[in-house]
């Protein structure tokens, strides 16, 4: 009896062991998954684009006349005060040397002008003599008319002749002035350059700074000939900066008016604030480093941060802009890697009672890390991040928290 009981116990124990081994071998193995929690908080969608700083208003100082620009009295970086700081000195161009033929022609022109002046002097003298005679005839005729000896017609004839002689005298004076000016002009052609000049000519034109700021560039330091309108230097205020970015045209149309931008990678410890001022109405074609043609458009941003927060930032410096395309202070969001497509819908896996549960959700705005969930999910729900092929609806899972 005891032997039979012992055998039954051994058989039961063996059956339990075999059953346990079979259950262990055939039961589903939980899938190790990474989880996160649906949470509410502020969210931003930004457009990353490279930018370059530039001074908002640049003033170029140009030569007002053709001549010689003296050695520059200022250097790049020098501070200037509007109307006070001398930034350039231009001396009128010196007359050129004459070759033998040109000099002989100029001397002949002088002799011709001198002769014309002599003729004008003679004609003026003649006109003055004729005027004096006509005046005497008029005076005599007037006296005779008053005495009743001569007729009034004689007085009228004398007055007419007097007026004609006055007009002839005036014309002779004008002709002499013209001849005198012609002589001066022909004599000016013989003026030789002053090789003994020390450069301190009183006829130099002194140019002062048109605005407060600093010298940005000097075309050339040394003395040199310049033409009228040639740029000598440029001046601007280094603290009055703006940022120029060139986003793709398809991104530019999505940037909201007066969009806020965060400026980083400019070299300072803290990011700066900027705001969109304008986007150019026309784009241009650029070729990327990969040889692809791109349509880019210029966008100009005003730097909102005060100058003391961006010390050292200058003209032409490279910066990185994060243009805020959309933002909210309260958005239900999950990691971007949790979503996947089911047909035309978005879906994700939540964890309930240790198993994965597939849910269809409505997705909203997204950035490079998170996506907004408009419906289909509740705050605090645990979701699976980056679900693999082993994860399916109803599969048991073992969770680890995502970093």
C-alpha positions in Angstrom: 0.0 0.0 0.0 2.8 2.4 0.9 4.7 1.4 -2.3 1.6 2.3 -4.5 1.1 5.6 -2.8 4.7 6.5 -3.3 4.5 5.6 -6.9 1.5 7.8 -7.4 3.2 10.7 -5.7 6.3 10.3 -8.0 4.1 10.2 -11.1 2.2 13.3 -10.0 5.4 15.1 -9.3 6.8 14.1 -12.7 3.6 15.3 -14.4 3.8 18.6 -12.6 7.4 19.1 -13.7 6.7 18.2 -17.3 3.7 20.5 -17.3 5.7 23.3 -15.9 8.4 22.8 -18.5 5.8 22.7 -21.3 4.1 25.9 -20.0 7.5 27.7 -19.7 8.4 26.7 -23.2 5.1 27.6 -24.9 4.1 30.7 -23.0 4.5 34.1 -24.9 7.8 35.9 -24.1 7.3 39.6 -23.2 8.9 42.0 -25.7 11.3 44.5 -24.3 10.1 48.0 -25.3 11.0 51.6 -24.6 8.2 53.7 -23.2 7.3 57.4 -22.7 4.4 59.3 -21.3 2.0 61.5 -23.1 2.4 64.9 -21.4 1.2 68.5 -21.8 3.4 71.5 -22.1 4.8 74.2 -24.3 5.7 73.2 -27.9 7.3 75.0 -30.8 7.7 74.2 -34.5 10.8 76.0 -35.9 12.6 76.5 -39.2 16.4 76.2 -38.9 18.2 78.5 -41.4 21.7 80.1 -41.5 21.9 83.9 -41.5 24.4 86.7 -41.8 24.5 89.9 -39.8 24.8 93.3 -41.6 24.6 96.9 -40.7 21.2 98.3 -41.4 22.3 101.6 -43.0 25.7 101.9 -44.7 26.9 105.3 -46.0 29.4 105.5 -48.8 31.6 108.5 -49.1 32.5 109.3 -52.8 34.7 111.8 -54.5 32.7 114.9 -55.5 35.1 115.8 -58.3 37.9 114.2 -60.3 41.2 114.8 -58.7 43.7 113.3 -56.2 42.5 111.7 -53.0 45.1 112.5 -50.3 46.2 109.7 -48.0 43.3 108.6 -45.9 43.1 110.3 -42.5 41.1 107.4 -41.0 41.4 103.6 -40.8 38.9 100.7 -40.6 37.3 100.7 -37.2 37.9 104.3 -36.3 34.9 106.0 -34.7 33.6 109.1 -36.5 31.2 111.9 -35.6 28.8 113.3 -38.2 29.9 116.6 -39.6 33.1 116.8 -37.5 35.5 113.9 -38.3 37.4 114.4 -41.5 37.3 111.2 -43.4 38.8 112.2 -46.8 40.5 115.0 -48.6 40.3 115.5 -52.4 42.5 117.9 -54.4 41.3 119.0 -57.8 43.0 117.4 -60.7 46.2 119.2 -61.8 46.5 120.4 -65.4 48.3 118.0 -67.7 51.6 118.7 -69.5 51.4 119.8 -73.1 53.3 118.3 -76.0 55.0 120.6 -78.5 52.1 120.6 -80.9 49.5 121.2 -78.3 51.5 124.0 -76.7 52.0 125.8 -80.1 48.3 125.5 -80.8 47.5 127.0 -77.4 49.9 129.8 -77.8 48.4 130.6 -81.3 45.0 130.6 -79.7 46.2 133.1 -77.1 47.6 135.4 -79.8 44.3 135.1 -81.7 42.4 136.0 -78.6 44.7 139.0 -77.9 44.1 140.3 -81.4 40.4 139.9 -81.0 40.5 141.8 -77.8 42.4 144.6 -79.5 39.8 144.7 -82.2 37.1 144.9 -79.5 38.9 147.8 -77.8 39.1 149.7 -81.1 35.4 149.1 -81.8 34.5 150.2 -78.3 36.6 153.4 -78.7 34.8 154.1 -82.0 31.4 153.5 -80.5 32.2 155.8 -77.6 33.4 158.6 -80.0 30.3 158.2 -82.1 28.1 158.3 -79.0 29.9 161.5 -77.8 29.3 163.2 -81.1 25.6 162.1 -81.2 25.2 163.5 -77.7 26.6 166.8 -78.7 24.4 167.0 -81.8 21.4 166.2 -79.6 22.3 168.9 -77.1 22.7 171.5 -80.0 19.4 170.5 -81.6 17.6 170.8 -78.2 19.1 174.3 -77.6 18.0 175.5 -81.1 14.5 174.1 -80.7 14.2 176.0 -77.3 15.3 179.2 -79.1 12.8 178.6 -81.9 15.5 178.4 -84.6 15.2 174.7 -85.4 12.2 172.5 -86.0 11.1 169.7 -83.6 11.8 167.1 -86.4 15.5 167.9 -86.2 15.4 167.2 -82.4 13.7 163.9 -82.9 16.3 162.8 -85.5 19.1 163.7 -83.2 17.4 161.7 -80.3 17.1 158.7 -82.6 20.7 158.8 -83.6 21.8 159.2 -79.9 19.9 156.1 -78.9 21.4 154.1 -81.8 24.9 155.2 -80.7 24.2 154.1 -77.1 23.1 150.7 -78.3 26.2 150.4 -80.4 28.4 151.4 -77.4 26.7 148.7 -75.2 27.2 146.1 -77.9 30.9 147.0 -78.2 31.3 146.7 -74.4 29.8 143.2 -74.5 32.0 142.2 -77.4 35.1 143.4 -75.5 34.0 141.3 -72.4 33.6 138.3 -74.6 37.0 138.8 -76.2 38.5 139.3 -72.7 37.0 136.0 -71.5 38.2 134.2 -74.6 41.7 135.4 -73.9 41.5 134.2 -70.3 40.3 130.8 -71.4 43.1 130.4 -74.0 45.7 131.5 -71.5 44.4 128.9 -69.0 45.3 126.2 -71.4 48.9 127.2 -71.0 48.9 126.7 -67.2 51.5 124.1 -66.2 51.2 121.7 -63.2 52.7 123.1 -60.0 55.4 120.6 -59.3 56.5 122.6 -56.2 53.1 122.2 -54.5 53.4 120.7 -51.0 49.9 119.3 -51.1 48.5 121.9 -48.8 46.5 123.6 -51.5 43.7 125.9 -50.3 41.4 124.5 -53.0 41.3 121.0 -51.4 37.8 119.6 -50.7 37.5 118.2 -47.2 34.8 115.5 -46.6 33.4 114.9 -43.2 31.5 111.9 -41.8 27.9 111.8 -42.9 26.7 110.0 -39.8 27.9 108.8 -36.4 29.5 105.3 -36.3 32.7 103.7 -37.4 34.7 103.3 -40.6 33.7 100.0 -42.2 36.0 100.0 -45.2 38.6 102.2 -46.9 39.1 101.6 -50.6 42.7 102.6 -50.5 44.9 104.1 -47.8 47.5 105.8 -50.1 47.1 108.9 -52.2 45.8 108.2 -55.6 43.9 109.8 -58.6 40.1 109.4 -58.4 37.2 110.1 -60.7 34.1 112.0 -59.8 31.7 109.6 -57.9 34.3 107.0 -57.0 33.8 105.5 -53.6 36.5 106.3 -51.1 35.2 104.6 -47.9 32.0 103.4 -46.1 30.7 104.3 -42.7 28.0 102.7 -40.5 26.9 102.1 -36.9 28.2 98.7 -35.8 25.5 98.4 -33.2 22.6 98.9 -35.6 22.5 95.3 -37.0 20.0 93.2 -38.8 20.1 89.6 -39.9 19.7 88.4 -43.4 18.7 84.7 -44.0 17.9 82.9 -47.2 15.3 80.1 -46.6 13.9 78.0 -49.5 10.9 79.7 -51.1 8.6 76.8 -50.1 9.6 77.4 -46.5 9.4 81.2 -46.8 5.7 81.2 -47.7 4.9 79.4 -44.4 6.7 81.9 -42.2 4.1 84.0 -40.3 4.2 87.8 -40.4 6.5 89.3 -37.7 7.7 85.8 -36.8 9.9 85.5 -33.7 13.3 83.9 -34.2 15.9 82.6 -31.8 19.5 83.4 -32.7 22.2 81.0 -31.6 25.6 79.9 -32.7 26.7 83.5 -32.9 29.5 83.1 -30.4 27.9 84.4 -27.3 26.8 82.5 -24.2 23.1 83.1 -24.5 20.8 83.1 -27.6 19.4 86.3 -28.9 15.9 87.4 -29.9 15.0 88.6 -33.4 11.8 89.4 -35.3 11.0 89.2 -39.0 10.7 92.5 -40.7 10.2 91.6 -44.3 10.6 88.9 -47.0 11.6 89.9 -50.5 8.8 89.5 -53.0 11.1 87.7 -55.5 13.4 84.7 -55.2 16.6 83.7 -57.0 18.0 80.5 -58.2 21.0 79.1 -56.3 23.0 75.9 -56.9 23.6 73.8 -53.7 26.8 72.0 -52.9 25.2 68.9 -54.4 24.6 70.7 -57.7 20.8 71.0 -57.1 19.1 74.2 -58.2 17.1 75.8 -55.3 14.8 78.8 -55.2 15.8 80.9 -52.2 14.4 84.2 -51.0 15.9 86.9 -48.7 14.3 87.4 -45.3 15.4 90.2 -43.1 15.2 90.0 -39.3 15.6 92.8 -36.7 17.6 92.0 -33.6 15.4 92.6 -30.6 18.1 91.9 -27.9 19.9 95.1 -26.7 23.5 95.8 -27.9 24.9 95.0 -24.5 23.6 91.4 -24.8 25.5 90.9 -28.1 28.8 92.5 -27.5 31.3 91.5 -30.1 28.8 90.8 -32.8 29.7 92.7 -36.0 28.9 93.2 -39.6 29.0 90.0 -41.8 29.1 87.5 -38.9 27.5 84.1 -39.3 24.6 83.1 -37.1 22.0 80.4 -36.8 18.3 81.2 -36.8 15.4 79.1 -35.4 12.3 80.8 -36.9 9.2 80.0 -34.8 6.6 78.8 -37.3 4.1 77.8 -34.7 4.0 77.6 -30.9 1.6 77.0 -28.0 1.9 76.9 -24.2 -0.3 73.8 -23.8 -0.1 70.9 -26.2 -0.6 67.2 -25.6 2.6 65.7 -27.2 4.4 62.5 -27.6 7.8 61.6 -29.0 7.9 61.6 -32.8 9.2 58.1 -33.0 6.0 56.7 -31.4 3.8 57.3 -34.4 3.5 55.0 -37.4 1.1 54.8 -40.4 -1.9 52.5 -40.6 -3.3 53.2 -44.1 -3.9 56.9 -44.2 -4.2 57.3 -40.4 -1.6 57.7 -37.7 -1.4 55.2 -34.9 0.7 54.3 -31.8 0.9 51.7 -29.1 -0.1 52.2 -25.5 0.5 49.8 -22.7 -2.4 48.4 -20.7 -2.1 45.5 -18.2 1.4 44.7 -19.6 0.3 44.3 -23.2 0.6 46.5 -26.2 -2.7 48.2 -27.4 -2.8 49.9 -30.8 -4.6 53.2 -31.0 -5.5 55.5 -33.9 -4.8 59.1 -33.1 -5.1 62.5 -34.8 -1.7 64.2 -35.1 -1.2 67.9 -35.3 1.9 70.0 -35.4 5.3 68.4 -35.2 8.9 69.3 -34.8 12.1 67.2 -34.9 11.4 65.7 -31.4 7.7 65.6 -30.6 4.3 65.6 -32.3 1.1 67.2 -31.1 -1.8 64.8 -30.4 -5.3 66.3 -31.1 -7.4 63.3 -30.2 -7.3 59.6 -29.4 -4.9 59.8 -26.4 -5.1 61.1 -22.8 -2.5 62.8 -20.7 -0.4 60.4 -18.7 -0.9 57.4 -21.1 2.1 55.2 -21.4 3.2 54.8 -25.1 5.8 52.7 -26.8 8.6 54.6 -28.5 10.1 53.1 -31.7 8.0 50.0 -31.7 9.7 47.1 -33.6 8.2 44.4 -35.8 7.7 42.2 -32.7 5.3 44.6 -31.2 1.6 44.1 -32.1 -1.8 44.6 -30.6 -2.1 42.4 -27.6 1.5 41.3 -27.4 2.9 41.3 -23.8 5.7 43.8 -23.3 8.3 44.6 -20.7 8.8 48.4 -20.4 12.0 50.5 -19.9 11.7 54.2 -19.6 12.9 56.3 -22.5 15.6 58.9 -21.8 
